[in-house]
Amino acid sequence: MAKNDRIVIGGVDTHKDVHVAAVVDDIGRILGTSAFPTTAKGLTELHTWMRSFGDVARVGVEGTGAYGAGLARRLGGEGVEVVEVNRPNRQMRRRRGKSDTVDAEAAARAALNGEATVAPKAQVGVVESIRVHRVAFVSARSHRTQVALQIRDLIVTAPPELRAVLGPLATEERVARCARFRVMGDPADPSVGVKSALRSLARRHEALTIEMAELEATLDRLTAVANPALRGAKGVGTDVAAILLTAAGDNPGRLRDEAAFAAMCGVSPIQASSGKIQRHRLNRSGNRQANHALWRIVHVRLTCDPASKAYLERRTAEGKSRREIVRCLKRYVAREIFRLLVVPEAVPDGADLRAARIATGLSQTPVATALNTSVNAISRLERSRIFDNELARRYELFLASISENEPHAVPAAA
């Protein structure tokens, strides 16, 4: 068979400075292996080298979210199908040993035999910007927590008169007080030194608080742009939306169905049956941040959503524990979130609702009364300070009824 007619599969073991590639034919025979630098020129040479063996049908790449991100984008831009390959398990490595060449060959065979089927995240849209901003936000939040703990610990060992003043205060009051310290005297004096250190830490805490507020405002805006329907779902705030959008990526269609999304989030039960015993066990794998995001949604809904409260009561009466009920609800929520990620529903825009209200000559007060909510909620919805799909749709229907001269056709609150 001529090389031009041959179908080949590639596999790449990615690293910081060098990518090791392998090519196999359609029955798994190794055609070649080679290493390439991770520069732009090296990525071009890698693709050209693979094409020298035939028509490249698919390439399995390890670490498409890290060292392999640039390669995945480059190959995808050239029209090559790229699939994410998990690293070989420990049992396989004990049998075959560990080397970059062996890993590249394993990646190629995983892409060939169908073990690797998931497309990597595109990382070229607004979701990628959300991801990097959340990295900065989490870093600032963790650092601020560390600083607050350091202030607390310094107060424990501070002179008695200082400890008596600062010890009973809450963190915010303590930080504000320490940031205003006027340090005078010799820093070699421990009482002066501790005040100087506390002032430095407190001012750092304040700076991190400002930084967090700026990053959160950016994330709030970006998540609303990326998927307003997701932001409007019950229990979904800025941070939860950022986590779920990042988990799905800029191309959520890469997830084949809601069961795959549930498995990725670690909320799908795993078969643990043997013989006559048929059972499932808890899934402790998957994206744990996404799992935690679903957990947060469930707990918010259990406090304010009538349907979730009714489900809790019914399942409790059946003998289920709260922990088991939460796990069931997480699976239901995963199904809902998947639909919002892949096929987001159209949600009325707050600015459009405000313009339509003004056109009818109504103020916010009669609208809030008709919709059984507060004026503040209407105001925040119109200014995109809150996102509530249900309220927005009811508001839209109400305005439509007003325009049709049917002021009493007000949709009932859920």
N, C-alpha and C positions, 0 to 999 in steps of 0.2 A: 504493500500500500504506500502510495506517495505521501510525503510529509504533509503536503497541502491538504490531503484528504483525511488525514489522521485526526481523531478527536482525542485531546489530551486534557488531563486534570492537574492542576497545580496545588501545591501546599507550601506554606511559608511559616517558619518559626521566627518570630520577630524579636528583635533586641534593640537596645538604644542606638548602637552604632552600626550593627551589621544585621541584615536579614539573610537567613539561610533558606533557600528554595529547593523544592523537588518537583519533578514532573513524572506522572505515571500515565500509561495508556488506558484504554477503556476496559482492560481486564486486570489492571493493577500492577503491571510490570514497570519497574523503575527505568525511566529513560535517561535521567540525569539529575545531578544535584550540584548546587553552586552557591556561593555567598556573594552578597552585594552590599555596598555601603548604603546607609539610609538617606543619602543626599538625593536631591531631585534627579541628578544624572544617574545615580545608582538605581532609583526606582524605574526610570526609563529603560535602563539596561536589563533589569530583572524581567520586565514585561517583554522586551524584545527577545530575550533568551528563551522564555517560555514559548513564545510564538514560533521559534525556530524548530520546535518539535512537532508542530501541527496547529490545528485550530483549538484555541484554549476555550473549553466549554465552561469551566468553573474553577475557582481558586479558593481553597480553604485557608483562612488566615487566623493565626492565634493572636489574641489580644487586640481586637479591632477597636477597643475603647482606650487603648494605651499606646504602646509602641507601634502597633499595626494600624493606627488611625490614618496616618498619611498614606500608607500603601493602599488601604481599602478605598479611600477617596480617589486615589489615582487610577486604580484598576476600574472602579465603578464609572469614573469619567470616561474611560476608554471603552465602555460597553461590556466589560467582563463581569459575569455574575460572581459575586463574592459572598462567601458564607462564613459565619463565625464558628471557629473550632475550639472546643474546650481542650485544655491540656490533658495529655494522656494520664490515666489513673495510675495509682501506685502499683497495682498488681501487674499491669502491662510493663511498667518501667523495671520492676524486679525481674521479669522474664527477659526483656530485650535490652536492658541497660538504658543509660541516658546519654544522649548526645544531640546536638542541634540537628544533625542530618537525620537521625532516627525520628525526631519530633517533626521535622518537615515532611518526611515520608508518611508518618502517621496522619498528619493534617491532610495530605493529598488523598490518602485512602479513605479518610472520614468523609471528605467531600465527594468521593466517588461512590461509596456504598450507601450514602444517605444518612449516615450518623449525624452529619452536620448539615442542617437545612435552614437555619435561621439567618436572615440577612442582617448585616451589621447596621447600627444606627448611622443615619446619613451625616449628622454633625455639620450641617451647612445652613441651618435655619435659625429661627428665633429660639427654639428649644435649646440649642447649644449655648446661646447667650444666657439663657436661664440657668443652665447647668453651671457655667463658670461663675456667674454672679452668686449662686447659692454656695459654691465652694468658698468664696470670699466671706459670705455672710456667716456660714457655720464656723469658719476660722475665727472671725471676730467674736462671735458668741462664746466659743470655747475659751478664747483668751480672756474675755471679760469675766467669765466665771472663775477662771484661775486667779485673776487679779483680785476679785472680791474675796476669795478664800485666803489669799495672802494677806490682805488687809485684816481680815478676821484673826488670823493667826498672830500677826504682829501685835494686835491689841491685847491678845491673851498674855503676852510677855511684856507688855508696856508697863511703865510706872503706874502705881495704884491710882493716882489722881486722874491720869489720862484714861485708864481702863474704866474707871467709875463713870466717866462722862460718855465714852464711846461705846462701851459694852452693851448697854440696853437698847441702843439705836438699831433701827432696821438698816438694811444695806444702803438704800438710797440716801437716807439721812446721814448715815455714817460717811459715805463718799462725799456728800456735799460739805459736811463739816471739815473733813480732812483736807479737801481741796482748798479751803480758805485759810489753812494754817499759815501764820507768819512765823517763819523760822529765823530765830535770832540766837546768836551764841556760837560756841565752838562745836563743830560737828563731831569732835571726839567725845563730847559729853553724850552718854547714851540717851538721856531724855531729849536732847536736841536732835540726835540722830534718828530716833524713832519717829519724831514728828516730820522730819525731812523725808524719810522713806514713805511714810503714810501719805504725805502730800503728793509725792511723785506717783505713787500707785493710784491715788484717787483721781488725779488729773488724767492718767492713762485710762482709767475706767470711764471717765466722762467722754474722752475722745473716742473710745470704742463704742460707747452708746450712740454718739452722733453718727459714726460710721455705719453702725447697724441700722439706724433709722433711714439713712440714705440708701443703703442696699435693699432694705425691705421695700421702700417706696419704688425702687427700680423693678424689683421682682413683682410687686403688685401690678405695675403697669404692663410688664412683659407677659405675665401669665394671663392677664385679661385680653391682651392682643392675641396671644397664641390660641386660647380656647375659652371664650367667654361662657360657653355652655358648661364646661367643667367647673369654672369658678362659681357659677350660680347653683351648683348642686349642693344639697344640704350637707353641712359639715365640712365643706371644702373651702379652706382659706388659702392665703398666699403660699405658705410653706408647704401645705399638703399638695396643692396644685403643682408647685415647682417639683416636688419629689416625683409625683406620678407622671408628669410630662417628661421629666428627665429619664425615667425608667422606660417609657415607651419610645422616646426619641423623636426626631423630626419626621420620621416615616413610620408611624404606628401601624400602617398597613402591613408591615413585615411580620406582625404577629398574626398567625393564620386564623385564630378564633379566640373566643373569650376563655375557653379552657386553657389555651396556651398562655394567655395573659395571667390567669389565676395561678398557673404553675410557676410562671416567672415571679409572681408575688409571694409564692410559698403558701397559698391558701387552698390548694387542691389536695384532698386526702390521698394518701399513697396506699396501694394495695399491700397488705401484709398477711395474706391468706396462705394456708397450708393444709392440705388434706380436706377434712370435713370442716375445718375452722375457716370461716369467711369473715375477715375483718379488715379495717383500714387503720393506718397510723397517721400521726400528725406529720405534716410536711415541714421540716425545719430548714429546708434549703431555699433557694430563690433569692430575690432582692429583698433584703431585710428592711431597708428603708421604705420601700413600697409597702411591705407588709405592715410596718408600723403606721404608715399613712392611712391604710385601710382601717386599722385598729382605732385610730383617732376619729375617723369619720363615724364608725359604729358607735363609739362612746358619746359623741356629740348627739347623734340621732336618738340614742337611748334616753337622753335628757329632754329632748324637745320635739321629737317626731312621733306623732300618735301611732303611726303604723308600726314603727320599731318597738314602741312601748307595748302595743298589743301582742306583737310576736313574742316579746320577752315573757309576758304573762302566760301566754298559751303554752310555750315550751317549758316554762317553769312548772306549770301544772302537770305536764307530761313526765316530770321527773328529771329534766335536764338541768345541769348546773349552769351558772352564769357564764363560766368560762367556755363551756361547750356551745352555749347560745351565741356568744360573741364570735366564735369560730364559724358558725353557720352564717351569721350575718355578714361576716367579712367576705364569704364566698358570694353571697348575693350582691354585695356592694361592688365586688370585682366585676361582676357581669354588667352592672350599670355603668361603671367607670369605663369599661372597655368600649361600650357603645358610644360614650361621650368622646372618647379619644379618637376612635376610628371614623365615626359618622356623627359629628357634633350637630346637635339640633340648633336651628336658628333661634336666637334669643333677642327679644326687643332691646334696642340700645337705649340707655338712660337719657342721653341727649335728645333722641328722637321722641321719647315719651314726654319729655319736658316741652318740646316744641309743639307736640300735638295737644298737650294740656293747655298751653297758652292760647293756642288757636281756638279752643272751645270757650275761652274766657273764664275757666275755673282756676281757683287757687288750690294750694296743696291741701288745705284743711278739709273741704268736702270730699276730695279724692281719698284722703286717709280715712275719713269716716265711712265712706262707701265700701272701702276695701278692708275695713276692720283692722287697721294698723295705725301706727303713729305718724305724725307729720314728719318727724325726724327720719323715719324709715323711707318715706317717699322722697324726701330731700336728698338723702344719701344715695338712694337708688338712681335718681336723676343725675346726680353728679358723679356716678360710678365710684362711690365710696364703699358701697356694698354691692354684692351680686347675688340675686335671688331669682332663679328661673321662674318659680311658681308665682311670686309676687309680680314679676315683670309681665308675665302672660295675662294674669288677672287684670293688671293695670291696662294693658293693651286692649283687652276685651271690653273693659269699662269705657275707655275712650271711644271705642268703635260704637258702643251702644249709645253714647251721648251724641255722636255725630249723626246717628240714625234717628235721633229724637226719641230714644227709648231710655230715659234716665234711670228707670227702675230695673233694668235688666242687668243687675250687678252679679258677677260670678261669685259663688259662695266660697268662703275661705275653707281650705282643707283642714 
